[in-house]
Amino acid sequence: MNIGAIAAWKVGSASGLPAGLGRLWSAISRRQFVRTAGTAVASFTLGSTLWKPGQAEAKGTFAPVPIPSGTPALGGAYHVFGPAAFDPIDAEPATITNMNGFSGLAYISGMVTQTNTKTGEQQRFPFVNSDMRFMKGHFRGADRRVHEATFALV
Amino acid sequence: MYLPGPGNQIHDLNPTVFPPVGLFWTLEIASDDSHEEEGNDQQTGEWHDGAGVEVDLEEGSALMKASNVPIFDYGDINNALFGGGPTPVPGRVSFKVAWGGAGQRVKVRNTDPTYGGFEGEFVRNTAQMEWTARVGDYNFESDPLLTSSSSFAEIGRERNGSYFE
């Protein structure tokens, strides 16, 4: 997630809402969202047995529950805040609710080398305000049971 | 990632499928509680990736490591959030993020109906990261961790939802 891009949106939009958000919600229903997401997960072979979004929702077990609200910068549609970026510094840093544990958040910038594996061509690019977070501890899942796990927002 | 300048965004790596209307770009990562460093186990010869999160709030430090996390490259955040762009390309990312440094310690109890519903103790300090990724025909390797910098960072212990009274 690139926090800088969302911050730029907020600054550049008179309403505080990105123009694409209205198009998204009008073009596709929430039910279709779930179907689309489920299809994509099923077609993507994952290399571990860890819980993945979409996967556990189908099982009805273990899935953590998203925080109930979301940043006004994205119209409240997405269950995430950007503390000290486009939301108040004391906004919720976690994306999981019913949680008792550790959380961490950072917006990190640096340089990366991209290598084309076919041609060997290398290019240098900046990564800017990459949003990296963790949540570690106990949480009450969608199954209402308490679990212990570690999550990352990447 | 951006074209130099920074110009237009050219890569946006996120772990979940479009659209991110549920749990936002969040997934479980392996937790290696052995606290062993990355490398081959002296006795078994098995590879330890040292994955997971370690937090020392007294010290104000934390370390998050993960390997081969499945992601999609959406190209830019507009495509990741709203679609309409190129089909995301699946890939894998590995990363190490370290929090530390002298920081401000704050207690937060936020009851705001939009931004709140949690309380906790936080250390606002700095963070650095190094990472690698493989997406399609491209490999990515960041510069070493110590060359990166953060515009904002915090770690803490918090309670929200049903744990927040």
Interface residues (C-beta under 8 A of the other chain):
Chain A: M1 N2 A5 I6 P18 G20 L21 R23 L24 I28 R30 F33 T36 A37 A40 V41 F44 L46 G47 S48 L50 W51 K52 P53 G54 E57 A63 P64 V65 P66 I67 P68 S69 G70 P72 L74 G76 A77 Y78 H79 V80 F81 P83 A84 A85 D87 P88 I89 D90 A91 E92 P93 A94 T95 I96 T97 N98 M99 N100 G101 F102 S103 G104 L105 A106 Y107 I108 S109 G110 M111 V112 T113 Q114 T115 N116 T117 K118 R124 F125 P126 F127 V128 N129 S130 M132 R133 F134 M135 K136 R140 A149 T150 F151 A152 L153 V154
Chain B: M1 Y2 L3 P4 P6 Q9 I10 H11 D12 L13 N14 P15 T16 V17 F18 P19 P20 V21 G22 L23 F24 W25 T26 L27 E28 I29 A30 S31 G52 V53 V55 L57 A62 M64 A66 N68 V69 P70 I71 D76 I77 N78 A80 L81 F82 G83 G84 P90 V93 F95 V97 W99 V108 N110 P113 T114 Y115 G116 G117 F118 G120 T126 A127 Q128 M129 E130 W131 D137 Y138 N139 F140 E141 S142 D143 T147 S148 S149 S150 S151 F152 A153 E154 I155 G156 R157 E158 R159 N160 G161 S162 Y163
